[in-house]
């Protein structure tokens, strides 16, 4: 009887401990916790919420990134997506999956740019993969993110000769067409891993930095007057920014200090308005995925 009681108590204690969240740090706005991934592997980036877990990219014990699914309780499952996947987060709506890959055809000068592919999910395997016709060969399209209703997608593109956040909209024929340009970066800065929070709010990662000016571009107008067309600045660390649409217009990006540190941050995704997952470099000398809760 004593043995049975001891086993029963051990099971209860183990269950409680298994459910405990391991707090890493907190302040008056946010609490940050370890996840199964951060405790058991490294080099994990770009999560996408899928079911009760995450699809994410990882180079853990590998020389290149692969896609995995984790239920955040046990060993991850490798995603079967083939060689067309190249980088970044994936976007999922129902059984549709969108991801970044290299175009099958070269552009007008012989370069192979990035494009967005669409596939169909079938039990952790991606089938019927085709490039989106809306993506032009002469430009690159990366890091897709999709809205909860599946009618809007935002990608990073260089169609404007600079990296920018570009909206796609799904029409009545279930085809994607161009929407508006949300934000255009300066030439030397990168844009990574956008996340659609709602129809008027978008998060993304960039190394935008109001630092030392390193150079400028000029033009001479018809009257011979020299004008500055571009200013180049030092690059900063990668940080998370938020951009909000008000009265029909997108504003300027706002640096989200509650998610940022002196180290690189590579993305944030939300489970709901109070919790989600943060990808950061700050704790283990490697990128990893942590769980956060916002305080009211």
C-alpha positions in Angstrom: 0.0 0.0 0.0 2.8 2.4 0.9 4.5 1.7 -2.4 1.3 2.5 -4.3 0.8 5.7 -2.4 4.4 6.8 -3.0 4.0 6.1 -6.8 0.7 8.0 -6.8 2.3 11.0 -5.1 5.3 10.9 -7.4 3.0 11.0 -10.4 1.1 14.0 -9.0 4.3 15.9 -8.3 5.8 15.0 -11.7 2.6 16.2 -13.4 2.6 19.5 -11.5 6.3 20.1 -12.3 5.8 19.2 -16.0 3.1 21.9 -16.2 5.1 24.6 -14.4 6.4 27.4 -16.5 10.1 28.2 -16.1 10.4 32.0 -15.7 13.5 33.6 -17.3 12.9 37.3 -16.7 10.0 39.7 -16.1 9.3 43.4 -15.8 6.2 45.4 -15.3 5.0 44.7 -18.8 6.1 41.2 -19.8 7.1 37.8 -18.4 9.3 35.5 -20.5 9.5 31.8 -20.1 11.5 28.8 -21.4 9.9 26.5 -23.9 10.5 22.8 -24.7 12.5 24.0 -27.7 14.7 26.5 -25.8 15.4 23.8 -23.2 16.2 21.0 -25.6 17.7 22.5 -28.8 19.2 25.6 -30.3 19.2 27.5 -33.6 15.4 27.7 -33.6 13.8 30.6 -35.4 10.7 32.0 -37.3 7.8 30.1 -35.5 4.3 29.9 -37.0 1.5 28.8 -34.7 0.0 25.6 -36.0 -2.6 23.6 -34.1 -1.4 23.2 -30.5 2.2 23.8 -31.4 4.6 25.5 -33.7 6.2 25.1 -37.1 9.6 26.6 -37.1 13.0 26.6 -38.8 16.1 25.1 -37.1 19.7 24.3 -37.9 20.1 22.3 -34.6 22.7 19.6 -35.3 22.6 20.6 -39.0 24.6 22.7 -41.4 21.4 24.2 -42.9 17.9 25.1 -41.8 15.0 22.6 -42.0 11.4 22.9 -41.0 10.0 21.1 -38.0 6.7 20.8 -36.1 6.8 20.8 -32.3 3.9 20.2 -29.9 6.2 21.9 -27.2 6.0 18.7 -25.1 8.0 16.1 -27.0 10.6 15.5 -29.8 9.9 17.6 -32.9 8.7 16.1 -36.2 10.6 17.0 -39.4 8.4 18.7 -42.0 8.4 17.2 -45.4 8.6 20.2 -47.8 11.3 19.3 -50.2 14.2 21.4 -51.6 12.0 24.3 -52.7 11.9 25.7 -49.2 14.8 28.1 -48.6 14.3 30.4 -45.7 12.1 32.1 -43.1 8.7 31.6 -41.7 5.8 29.9 -43.4 2.2 31.1 -43.5 -0.7 28.7 -43.0 -4.4 29.0 -43.6 -6.5 25.8 -43.2 -4.6 23.3 -45.5 -2.8 26.0 -47.5 0.9 26.7 -46.7 3.0 29.5 -48.2 6.7 29.7 -48.0 9.9 31.2 -49.5 11.8 29.4 -52.2 14.1 30.1 -55.2 12.2 30.8 -58.5 12.4 28.0 -61.1 13.2 30.5 -63.8 15.9 33.2 -64.1 15.0 36.9 -64.4 15.9 39.1 -67.4 19.6 39.3 -66.4 20.0 35.6 -65.4 19.5 35.8 -61.7 17.3 33.4 -59.7 15.3 35.4 -57.2 13.2 34.4 -54.2 9.5 33.8 -54.8 6.5 32.6 -52.7 5.3 29.0 -53.2 1.9 27.6 -52.3 1.4 24.0 -51.2 -1.2 21.8 -49.6 -0.6 20.3 -46.1 -1.2 16.6 -45.7 0.0 15.2 -42.3 3.2 17.2 -42.1 3.9 16.7 -45.7 3.6 19.5 -48.3 2.1 18.5 -51.7 1.0 20.2 -54.9 3.6 22.9 -54.7 3.3 25.8 -57.2 4.8 29.3 -57.3 2.3 32.2 -56.9 1.7 33.8 -60.3 1.5 37.3 -58.7 5.3 37.1 -58.0 7.3 38.6 -60.8 10.6 36.9 -62.0 12.6 40.2 -61.8 12.1 40.7 -58.1 12.2 38.8 -54.8 9.4 37.9 -52.4 10.1 36.5 -49.0 8.7 35.9 -45.4 5.0 35.5 -46.1 2.5 36.0 -43.3 -1.3 35.5 -43.6 -4.3 37.0 -41.8 -6.6 34.8 -39.7 -9.4 35.0 -42.3 -6.9 34.0 -45.1 -7.8 37.0 -47.2 -4.6 39.1 -46.7 -1.0 38.2 -47.0 2.0 40.4 -46.4 5.4 39.7 -47.9 8.8 41.4 -48.0 9.6 42.4 -51.6 12.2 44.5 -53.5 9.8 45.6 -56.3 10.4 49.2 -55.4 14.2 48.7 -55.7 14.2 48.7 -51.9 12.9 46.2 -49.4 9.3 46.9 -48.4 6.3 45.3 -46.9 3.8 44.5 -49.6 0.2 43.4 -49.2 -1.5 40.7 -51.3 -5.3 40.4 -51.3 -7.4 37.3 -52.1 -10.1 38.1 -54.7 -13.5 36.4 -55.4 -11.8 33.9 -57.7 -9.5 32.8 -54.9 -6.5 34.4 -56.6 -4.0 36.7 -55.1 -3.7 40.3 -56.3 -1.5 43.3 -55.3 -2.7 45.5 -52.4 -0.9 48.4 -50.9 2.7 49.1 -49.9 2.8 49.2 -46.1 6.3 50.4 -45.5 9.5 51.1 -47.6 12.8 50.7 -45.9 16.0 52.7 -46.5 18.4 51.0 -48.9 20.9 49.6 -46.3 18.3 48.1 -43.9 16.7 44.7 -43.9 13.1 43.6 -43.2 12.4 40.2 -41.8 9.5 38.0 -40.5 6.4 40.2 -40.6 3.4 39.1 -38.5 -0.2 40.3 -39.1 -1.7 41.1 -35.7 -4.9 42.4 -37.0 -6.2 44.4 -40.1 -4.6 47.6 -38.8 -1.5 46.4 -37.0 1.6 44.6 -38.3 4.8 43.6 -36.5 8.1 43.0 -38.3 11.9 42.8 -37.7 14.5 45.2 -39.0 17.9 46.6 -38.3 16.7 50.2 -38.8 19.0 52.5 -36.9 19.2 56.2 -36.6 23.0 56.0 -36.3 26.0 57.7 -37.9 25.5 58.7 -41.5 27.9 56.7 -43.7 27.1 58.2 -47.1 24.5 59.8 -49.4 23.3 59.8 -53.0 22.7 63.0 -55.0 21.0 64.2 -58.1 21.3 67.5 -60.0 18.0 69.2 -61.0 17.3 71.2 -64.2 18.7 74.4 -62.6 21.9 72.7 -61.6 21.0 72.5 -57.9 22.3 69.4 -56.1 19.7 67.5 -54.1 20.2 64.5 -51.6 18.1 61.5 -52.7 19.3 58.9 -50.2 21.1 59.0 -46.8 22.9 55.9 -45.7 23.4 55.1 -42.0 25.1 52.5 -39.9 23.2 49.3 -39.4 21.9 48.5 -35.9 20.9 45.3 -34.1 17.7 43.5 -35.3 14.7 44.7 -33.3 11.0 44.2 -33.4 8.8 47.1 -34.7 5.1 47.7 -34.9 3.3 49.7 -37.6 -0.3 50.8 -37.3 -2.9 52.0 -39.8 -5.0 55.0 -38.8 -7.6 56.8 -40.9 -6.7 54.6 -43.9 -2.9 55.3 -43.8 0.0 53.3 -42.4 2.1 55.3 -40.0 5.8 55.1 -39.2 7.3 52.0 -37.5 7.5 52.1 -33.7 10.3 50.2 -32.0 8.7 47.9 -29.4 10.9 48.2 -26.4 9.0 45.6 -24.4 10.2 42.9 -26.8 13.7 44.2 -27.5 17.1 43.9 -25.8 20.7 44.7 -26.6 20.8 41.5 -28.6 19.2 40.6 -31.9 15.4 39.8 -31.9 14.1 37.8 -34.9 10.4 37.8 -34.5 7.2 37.8 -32.5 4.0 35.8 -33.0 0.8 36.0 -31.0 -1.4 33.3 -29.6 -3.8 36.0 -28.4 -3.5 39.6 -27.3 -1.8 38.6 -24.1 0.6 35.9 -25.0 2.8 34.4 -27.8 6.3 33.4 -28.8 9.5 35.6 -29.1 12.6 34.6 -31.1 15.7 36.1 -29.5 19.4 35.6 -29.3 19.8 36.9 -25.8 20.0 33.9 -23.6 22.0 30.9 -24.9 24.4 32.4 -27.5 22.1 31.1 -30.1 18.7 32.0 -31.6 15.8 30.4 -29.8 12.0 30.5 -29.2 10.6 31.6 -25.9 7.0 32.0 -24.5 5.8 35.4 -23.3 2.9 36.8 -21.4 2.0 40.4 -21.3 0.8 42.0 -18.1 -2.4 44.0 -17.9 
